Amino acid sequence: MTSELKNTNLKVLKALSHPTRLEIVRAVLGHDEITCQELSPRFDISQPTMSHHFNKLVKAGVLNNRRNGTVWVYSLNQHYIENLGINLKQLTAN
């Protein structure tokens, strides 16, 4: 395994190691796309903290994001994660 691939895997695993971020991924798994506003009520954390977790997941490549007007829309970067050999469904199973 190349050092670049190790660093990529490490970045993704670090992002997924936080319980809240893992819960966010679990919630996004069931949707093609979802907004932060749709997810926020599921979590007992402030909006800035929620944004922090989303940013960590986006920077690690776990989530894709796009702006739709004033709303951020998120989706799983499924292809990227699968290419790393990570099974998110198994990882987020209860």
C-alpha positions as YAML, in Angstrom:
chain: A
units: angstrom
residues:
- id: 1
  name: MET
  ca: [0.00, 0.00, 0.00]
- id: 2
  name: THR
  ca: [1.41, 3.37, -0.96]
- id: 3
  name: SER
  ca: [1.91, 6.06, 1.63]
- id: 4
  name: GLU
  ca: [-0.63, 8.27, -0.16]
- id: 5
  name: LEU
  ca: [-3.28, 5.54, 0.08]
- id: 6
  name: LYS
  ca: [-2.44, 4.98, 3.76]
- id: 7
  name: ASN
  ca: [-2.88, 8.70, 4.45]
- id: 8
  name: THR
  ca: [-6.19, 8.73, 2.58]
- id: 9
  name: ASN
  ca: [-7.45, 5.72, 4.52]
- id: 10
  name: LEU
  ca: [-6.26, 7.27, 7.78]
- id: 11
  name: LYS
  ca: [-8.08, 10.55, 7.02]
- id: 12
  name: VAL
  ca: [-11.32, 8.70, 6.29]
- id: 13
  name: LEU
  ca: [-11.04, 6.47, 9.34]
- id: 14
  name: LYS
  ca: [-10.29, 9.46, 11.58]
- id: 15
  name: ALA
  ca: [-13.35, 11.24, 10.23]
- id: 16
  name: LEU
  ca: [-15.49, 8.17, 10.88]
- id: 17
  name: SER
  ca: [-14.06, 7.56, 14.36]
- id: 18
  name: HIS
  ca: [-16.21, 10.24, 16.02]
- id: 19
  name: PRO
  ca: [-19.59, 8.86, 17.17]
- id: 20
  name: THR
  ca: [-21.54, 11.90, 15.91]
- id: 21
  name: ARG
  ca: [-19.94, 11.72, 12.47]
- id: 22
  name: LEU
  ca: [-20.67, 8.02, 12.28]
- id: 23
  name: GLU
  ca: [-24.30, 8.77, 13.15]
- id: 24
  name: ILE
  ca: [-24.40, 11.44, 10.43]
- id: 25
  name: VAL
  ca: [-23.13, 8.90, 7.90]
- id: 26
  name: ARG
  ca: [-25.70, 6.39, 9.14]
- id: 27
  name: ALA
  ca: [-28.46, 8.99, 8.62]
- id: 28
  name: VAL
  ca: [-27.21, 9.98, 5.14]
- id: 29
  name: LEU
  ca: [-26.94, 6.33, 4.03]
- id: 30
  name: GLY
  ca: [-30.68, 6.06, 3.51]
- id: 31
  name: HIS
  ca: [-30.88, 9.08, 1.19]
- id: 32
  name: ASP
  ca: [-29.60, 10.08, -2.22]
- id: 33
  name: GLU
  ca: [-29.20, 13.62, -0.88]
- id: 34
  name: ILE
  ca: [-30.11, 15.31, 2.38]
- id: 35
  name: THR
  ca: [-29.78, 18.82, 3.76]
- id: 36
  name: CYS
  ca: [-28.19, 19.80, 7.03]
- id: 37
  name: GLN
  ca: [-31.56, 21.25, 8.07]
- id: 38
  name: GLU
  ca: [-33.19, 17.84, 7.60]
- id: 39
  name: LEU
  ca: [-30.53, 16.14, 9.70]
- id: 40
  name: SER
  ca: [-30.05, 18.71, 12.46]
- id: 41
  name: PRO
  ca: [-33.21, 17.81, 14.44]
- id: 42
  name: ARG
  ca: [-31.87, 14.27, 14.86]
- id: 43
  name: PHE
  ca: [-28.88, 15.54, 16.84]
- id: 44
  name: ASP
  ca: [-28.74, 17.38, 20.15]
- id: 45
  name: ILE
  ca: [-25.86, 19.65, 19.11]
- id: 46
  name: SER
  ca: [-25.55, 23.26, 17.97]
- id: 47
  name: GLN
  ca: [-25.59, 24.26, 14.31]
- id: 48
  name: PRO
  ca: [-21.88, 25.29, 14.37]
- id: 49
  name: THR
  ca: [-20.93, 21.91, 15.83]
- id: 50
  name: MET
  ca: [-23.03, 20.15, 13.22]
- id: 51
  name: SER
  ca: [-21.29, 22.15, 10.48]
- id: 52
  name: HIS
  ca: [-17.91, 21.21, 11.96]
- id: 53
  name: HIS
  ca: [-18.77, 17.50, 11.70]
- id: 54
  name: PHE
  ca: [-20.05, 17.88, 8.14]
- id: 55
  name: ASN
  ca: [-16.88, 19.73, 7.15]
- id: 56
  name: LYS
  ca: [-14.69, 16.96, 8.58]
- id: 57
  name: LEU
  ca: [-16.62, 14.36, 6.57]
- id: 58
  name: VAL
  ca: [-16.45, 16.43, 3.38]
- id: 59
  name: LYS
  ca: [-12.69, 17.09, 3.76]
- id: 60
  name: ALA
  ca: [-12.09, 13.37, 4.28]
- id: 61
  name: GLY
  ca: [-14.05, 12.60, 1.11]
- id: 62
  name: VAL
  ca: [-16.78, 10.67, 2.90]
- id: 63
  name: LEU
  ca: [-19.50, 13.14, 1.91]
- id: 64
  name: ASN
  ca: [-20.07, 15.26, -1.17]
- id: 65
  name: ASN
  ca: [-21.67, 18.65, -0.74]
- id: 66
  name: ARG
  ca: [-23.24, 21.23, -3.00]
- id: 67
  name: ARG
  ca: [-25.03, 24.47, -2.44]
- id: 68
  name: ASN
  ca: [-28.65, 24.81, -3.53]
- id: 69
  name: GLY
  ca: [-29.46, 28.48, -2.95]
- id: 70
  name: THR
  ca: [-28.82, 29.06, 0.73]
- id: 71
  name: VAL
  ca: [-28.99, 25.37, 1.64]
- id: 72
  name: TRP
  ca: [-26.15, 22.85, 1.70]
- id: 73
  name: VAL
  ca: [-27.05, 19.44, 0.30]
- id: 74
  name: TYR
  ca: [-25.01, 16.37, 1.24]
- id: 75
  name: SER
  ca: [-24.63, 12.90, -0.22]
- id: 76
  name: LEU
  ca: [-22.34, 9.95, 0.38]
- id: 77
  name: ASN
  ca: [-19.26, 9.69, -1.79]
- id: 78
  name: GLN
  ca: [-20.06, 6.00, -2.15]
- id: 79
  name: HIS
  ca: [-17.71, 5.28, -5.06]
- id: 80
  name: TYR
  ca: [-14.73, 6.84, -3.27]
- id: 81
  name: ILE
  ca: [-15.43, 4.95, -0.04]
- id: 82
  name: GLU
  ca: [-15.90, 1.64, -1.85]
- id: 83
  name: ASN
  ca: [-12.61, 2.14, -3.72]
- id: 84
  name: LEU
  ca: [-10.90, 2.42, -0.33]
- id: 85
  name: GLY
  ca: [-12.40, -0.96, 0.60]
- id: 86
  name: ILE
  ca: [-14.66, 0.45, 3.30]
- id: 87
  name: ASN
  ca: [-18.16, -0.97, 3.64]
- id: 88
  name: LEU
  ca: [-20.18, 1.86, 5.21]
- id: 89
  name: LYS
  ca: [-23.28, -0.25, 5.66]
- id: 90
  name: GLN
  ca: [-21.30, -2.76, 7.68]
- id: 91
  name: LEU
  ca: [-19.43, -0.04, 9.55]
- id: 92
  name: THR
  ca: [-22.64, 1.75, 10.58]
- id: 93
  name: ALA
  ca: [-24.68, -1.38, 11.37]
- id: 94
  name: ASN
  ca: [-26.14, -1.42, 14.87]
...
